[in-house]
């Protein structure tokens, strides 16, 4: 009986948050290219090049690829074959891009910023350019299309080196951790993306669609893109500013413009009088304080002796003015 009111209040809080006016967060910091990240980028790039060289020279890594292929994991554990056929979809570019784009689009609307969508689109473009160029440039054939036992199967018209499923899983799910707004969410999403990318890569080896070296190179290719994203933060911010400027220019004439903050009041400056009015022979100042009945911009009349007389003082009829006598 006590759980129903609690559940109702929780549901009401969720809908209240959804109905709240979206706000752009000010506490979310953009990742920067730190020295630690540069070192990781250099190590990952060295690992990438080492895998490529090891395959090109037909080293022990190619021999191990053939041993795993002859082991045929899909025949050793056939009971998980049906499940892994669906699990590998988490590395397929089309379905994962739709899911992540929907989530990041909702975040962009809630936070009044295009950065999540633009960063994800930039990462996918970089993934297609780099991984696609490596695939068609080296043209390695897969295990099901191998022609000679023990060969590296390079330049055979294939497109599996590096593994696109693996690299796409690293980038697609890793971008969620990269765009996380809190350190705790970043840690959890990093762990989830690591598990998904590792399992998707090993699933392709289980199904026999990729060599193990293809998966290793796919992990390195995806990690290189994630590590290089801070270098693209400034161009993405500039692109966002241009897009928002174009949107403002295309806005309908009757649409309300965003409210601008009122200017802060400027404090009045105080000036010191130039001369001293009480000293005989001194020059009267034009910036003396104004009286309550003296119009602004008029000077207060000063007698030759230096004594001040109000401007609105009148003499009675028939009384001689002592100043004119």
C-alpha positions as CSV (number, residue, x, y, z in Angstrom):
1,X,0.0,0.0,0.0
2,X,2.9,2.4,0.7
3,X,4.6,1.7,-2.6
4,X,1.8,3.0,-4.8
5,X,2.0,6.6,-3.6
6,X,5.8,6.6,-3.9
7,X,5.6,5.2,-7.5
8,X,3.0,7.8,-8.4
9,X,5.1,10.6,-7.0
10,X,8.1,9.4,-9.0
11,X,6.2,9.2,-12.2
12,X,4.9,12.8,-11.5
13,X,8.5,14.0,-11.0
14,X,9.6,12.4,-14.3
15,X,6.8,14.1,-16.2
16,X,7.4,17.4,-14.5
17,X,11.0,17.2,-15.6
18,X,9.9,16.5,-19.2
19,X,7.5,19.4,-19.2
20,X,10.1,21.8,-17.8
21,X,11.5,24.4,-20.2
22,X,14.7,23.2,-21.7
23,X,17.9,24.9,-20.6
24,X,21.4,25.0,-21.9
25,X,23.8,23.6,-19.3
26,X,26.6,25.8,-18.2
27,X,28.4,23.3,-16.0
28,X,29.3,20.8,-18.8
29,X,32.9,21.2,-19.7
30,X,34.2,20.2,-23.2
31,X,37.1,17.6,-23.1
32,X,40.4,19.1,-24.1
33,X,43.4,17.5,-25.7
34,X,45.5,16.9,-22.5
35,X,49.0,15.5,-22.4
36,X,47.6,12.1,-21.2
37,X,45.2,11.9,-24.1
38,X,48.0,12.8,-26.6
39,X,50.2,10.0,-25.1
40,X,47.3,7.5,-25.5
41,X,46.7,8.6,-29.1
42,X,50.4,8.1,-29.9
43,X,50.4,4.6,-28.3
44,X,47.2,3.6,-30.1
45,X,48.5,4.8,-33.4
46,X,51.7,2.8,-32.9
47,X,49.6,-0.3,-32.1
48,X,47.6,0.3,-35.3
49,X,50.7,0.5,-37.5
50,X,52.2,-2.5,-35.8
51,X,49.1,-4.7,-36.6
52,X,49.2,-3.5,-40.2
53,X,52.9,-4.3,-40.6
54,X,52.5,-7.7,-38.9
55,X,49.8,-8.7,-41.4
56,X,51.7,-7.3,-44.4
57,X,54.8,-9.3,-43.6
58,X,52.8,-12.5,-42.8
59,X,54.1,-12.8,-39.3
60,X,53.0,-15.0,-36.4
61,X,49.7,-13.0,-36.2
62,X,48.6,-14.3,-39.6
63,X,49.4,-17.9,-38.5
64,X,47.3,-17.3,-35.4
65,X,44.4,-16.0,-37.5
66,X,44.5,-19.3,-39.4
67,X,44.5,-21.4,-36.2
68,X,41.4,-19.6,-34.9
69,X,39.7,-20.1,-38.3
70,X,40.4,-23.8,-38.3
71,X,39.1,-24.0,-34.7
72,X,35.7,-22.8,-36.0
73,X,34.2,-21.4,-32.8
74,X,30.7,-21.5,-34.3
75,X,30.9,-25.3,-34.4
76,X,32.4,-25.6,-30.9
77,X,29.5,-23.7,-29.3
78,X,26.5,-23.8,-31.6
79,X,24.0,-23.2,-28.8
80,X,24.9,-19.4,-28.7
81,X,24.9,-19.0,-32.5
82,X,21.3,-17.6,-32.7
83,X,21.8,-15.1,-29.9
84,X,25.1,-13.8,-31.3
85,X,23.5,-13.3,-34.7
86,X,21.3,-10.6,-33.1
87,X,24.0,-9.4,-30.8
88,X,26.4,-8.5,-33.6
89,X,23.8,-5.9,-34.8
90,X,25.0,-3.6,-32.0
91,X,28.0,-3.1,-34.3
92,X,26.1,-2.5,-37.5
93,X,26.2,1.1,-38.6
94,X,22.6,1.6,-39.7
95,X,20.6,0.5,-36.7
96,X,23.1,1.8,-34.1
97,X,23.3,5.2,-35.8
98,X,19.5,5.6,-35.7
99,X,19.3,4.7,-32.0
100,X,22.1,7.0,-31.0
101,X,20.9,9.8,-33.2
102,X,17.5,9.7,-31.6
103,X,18.9,9.9,-28.1
104,X,21.4,12.6,-28.9
105,X,18.7,14.6,-30.8
106,X,16.5,14.5,-27.7
107,X,19.5,15.7,-25.6
108,X,20.2,18.5,-28.1
109,X,16.6,19.7,-27.8
110,X,16.6,19.6,-24.0
111,X,19.9,21.4,-23.7
112,X,19.4,24.0,-26.5
113,X,22.6,23.0,-28.2
114,X,23.6,21.2,-31.4
115,X,26.9,19.9,-30.1
116,X,25.8,16.3,-29.4
117,X,24.5,15.8,-32.9
118,X,27.3,17.6,-34.6
119,X,30.0,15.7,-32.7
120,X,28.3,12.3,-33.5
121,X,28.0,13.2,-37.2
122,X,31.6,14.3,-37.3
123,X,32.8,11.1,-35.7
124,X,30.8,9.0,-38.2
125,X,32.2,10.9,-41.1
126,X,35.7,10.4,-39.8
127,X,35.0,6.7,-39.2
128,X,33.8,6.3,-42.8
129,X,36.7,8.1,-44.3
130,X,39.5,6.4,-42.3
131,X,38.2,2.8,-42.0
132,X,36.7,2.9,-45.5
133,X,40.0,4.0,-47.0
134,X,41.9,1.3,-45.1
135,X,39.4,-1.4,-46.2
136,X,39.5,-0.7,-49.9
137,X,43.2,0.2,-49.9
138,X,44.4,-3.1,-48.5
139,X,41.6,-5.3,-49.9
140,X,41.9,-8.2,-47.5
141,X,39.7,-11.3,-48.1
142,X,37.7,-12.8,-45.2
143,X,38.1,-16.3,-43.7
144,X,35.2,-17.6,-45.8
145,X,36.8,-16.4,-49.0
146,X,40.5,-17.4,-48.3
147,X,42.4,-18.7,-51.2
148,X,45.7,-20.0,-49.8
149,X,46.4,-21.5,-46.4
150,X,48.8,-19.4,-44.4
151,X,48.7,-16.3,-46.6
152,X,47.6,-12.9,-45.4
153,X,45.0,-12.6,-48.1
154,X,45.9,-9.0,-48.9
155,X,44.8,-7.3,-52.1
156,X,42.3,-9.9,-52.9
157,X,39.4,-7.5,-53.5
158,X,38.0,-7.9,-49.9
159,X,36.9,-5.2,-47.5
160,X,37.3,-6.6,-44.0
161,X,40.6,-5.1,-42.7
162,X,40.0,-3.4,-40.3
163,X,36.6,-4.7,-38.9
164,X,33.9,-2.2,-39.6
165,X,31.6,-3.7,-37.0
166,X,34.2,-3.4,-34.3
167,X,35.3,0.1,-35.1
168,X,31.7,1.3,-35.4
169,X,30.8,-0.2,-32.0
170,X,33.7,1.6,-30.4
171,X,32.8,5.0,-31.9
172,X,29.0,4.7,-31.7
173,X,28.8,3.7,-28.1
174,X,31.9,5.5,-27.0
175,X,30.6,8.8,-28.1
176,X,27.9,8.5,-25.4
177,X,30.6,8.4,-22.8
178,X,32.5,11.2,-24.5
179,X,29.4,13.5,-24.4
180,X,28.3,12.5,-20.8
181,X,27.5,15.5,-18.6
182,X,28.8,14.1,-15.3
183,X,31.9,12.1,-14.4
184,X,29.8,9.3,-12.9
185,X,27.8,8.9,-16.1
186,X,31.0,9.0,-18.1
187,X,32.5,6.1,-16.1
188,X,29.4,4.0,-16.5
189,X,29.0,4.6,-20.2
190,X,32.7,4.0,-20.8
191,X,32.4,0.6,-19.1
192,X,29.3,-0.3,-21.1
193,X,30.8,0.8,-24.4
194,X,33.9,-1.2,-23.7
195,X,31.9,-4.3,-23.0
196,X,29.8,-3.9,-26.2
197,X,32.8,-3.2,-28.5
198,X,34.8,-6.1,-27.1
199,X,31.9,-8.5,-27.4
200,X,30.9,-7.4,-30.9
201,X,34.5,-7.8,-32.1
202,X,34.8,-11.3,-30.6
203,X,31.4,-12.2,-32.0
204,X,32.6,-11.5,-35.6
205,X,35.5,-13.9,-35.0
206,X,33.0,-16.5,-33.6
207,X,30.8,-16.2,-36.7
208,X,33.9,-16.5,-39.0
209,X,33.3,-13.2,-40.8
210,X,36.6,-11.6,-39.6
211,X,40.1,-12.6,-38.8
212,X,41.3,-11.9,-35.2
213,X,43.7,-9.3,-36.6
214,X,40.8,-7.5,-38.3
215,X,39.2,-7.1,-34.9
216,X,42.4,-5.8,-33.3
217,X,42.8,-3.2,-36.0
218,X,39.1,-2.2,-35.7
219,X,39.5,-1.6,-31.9
220,X,42.5,0.6,-32.6
221,X,40.8,2.5,-35.4
222,X,37.7,3.3,-33.3
223,X,39.8,4.3,-30.3
224,X,41.9,6.7,-32.5
225,X,38.7,8.5,-33.5
226,X,37.5,8.9,-30.0
227,X,40.9,10.2,-28.8
228,X,41.0,12.7,-31.6
229,X,37.6,14.3,-31.0
230,X,38.9,17.1,-28.7
231,X,40.8,18.5,-31.7
232,X,37.5,18.9,-33.5
233,X,35.7,20.7,-30.7
234,X,36.5,24.2,-32.0
235,X,35.4,23.5,-35.6
236,X,32.2,22.0,-34.3
237,X,31.5,25.0,-32.1
238,X,32.0,27.3,-35.1
239,X,29.7,25.2,-37.2
240,X,27.1,25.3,-34.5
241,X,27.3,29.1,-34.3
242,X,26.9,29.4,-38.1
243,X,23.9,27.1,-38.1
244,X,22.2,29.0,-35.3
245,X,22.9,32.3,-37.1
246,X,21.2,31.0,-40.3
247,X,18.3,29.8,-38.3
248,X,17.8,33.2,-36.8
249,X,17.9,34.9,-40.2
250,X,15.3,32.5,-41.6
251,X,13.0,33.0,-38.6
252,X,9.6,34.3,-39.5
253,X,9.1,38.1,-39.1
254,X,6.3,37.6,-36.6
255,X,8.3,35.2,-34.5
256,X,9.3,36.6,-31.1
257,X,13.0,37.5,-30.8
258,X,14.9,36.2,-27.8
259,X,14.8,38.6,-24.8
260,X,17.9,40.6,-24.2
261,X,19.0,41.4,-20.7
262,X,18.5,45.0,-19.6
263,X,21.7,47.2,-19.4
264,X,23.1,47.7,-15.9
265,X,22.7,51.2,-14.5
266,X,25.8,53.4,-15.0
267,X,26.9,55.1,-11.7
268,X,27.0,58.9,-11.9
269,X,30.5,60.5,-11.9
270,X,31.3,63.2,-9.4
271,X,33.4,66.1,-10.3
272,X,35.2,68.5,-8.0
273,X,34.6,72.3,-8.3
274,X,37.4,74.2,-10.1
275,X,37.5,77.2,-7.9
276,X,36.8,78.0,-4.2
277,X,33.8,80.3,-4.0
278,X,34.5,81.6,-0.5
279,X,37.9,83.0,-1.3
280,X,37.8,86.6,-2.6
281,X,39.0,87.0,-6.1
282,X,38.7,83.3,-7.0
283,X,37.0,82.3,-10.2
284,X,33.5,80.9,-9.7
285,X,33.0,77.3,-10.8
286,X,30.4,76.4,-13.5
287,X,30.0,72.9,-11.9
288,X,28.7,73.9,-8.5
289,X,26.0,71.7,-6.9
290,X,22.5,72.6,-8.1
291,X,20.0,73.9,-5.6
292,X,16.5,72.4,-5.2
293,X,14.9,75.3,-7.2
294,X,17.7,76.1,-9.6
295,X,17.2,74.8,-13.2
296,X,19.9,72.4,-14.4
297,X,22.5,74.2,-16.5
298,X,22.1,77.7,-14.9
299,X,24.7,79.1,-12.6
300,X,24.0,80.4,-9.2
301,X,24.6,84.2,-9.1
302,X,27.6,85.2,-7.0
303,X,28.1,88.6,-5.3
304,X,31.4,90.5,-5.8
305,X,32.3,89.7,-2.2
306,X,31.9,86.0,-2.9
307,X,28.7,85.5,-1.0
308,X,26.0,83.5,-2.7
309,X,22.4,84.8,-3.2
310,X,19.6,82.5,-4.3
311,X,18.5,83.0,-7.9
312,X,14.8,83.2,-7.1
313,X,15.0,85.8,-4.3
314,X,12.8,88.8,-4.9
315,X,12.8,92.2,-3.1
316,X,9.6,93.7,-1.7
317,X,8.0,96.6,-3.5
318,X,9.3,99.9,-2.3
319,X,12.3,98.4,-0.6
320,X,15.7,99.3,-2.0
321,X,18.0,96.5,-2.9
322,X,21.2,96.8,-0.8
323,X,23.2,95.4,-3.6
324,X,22.1,98.1,-6.0
325,X,22.3,101.0,-3.6
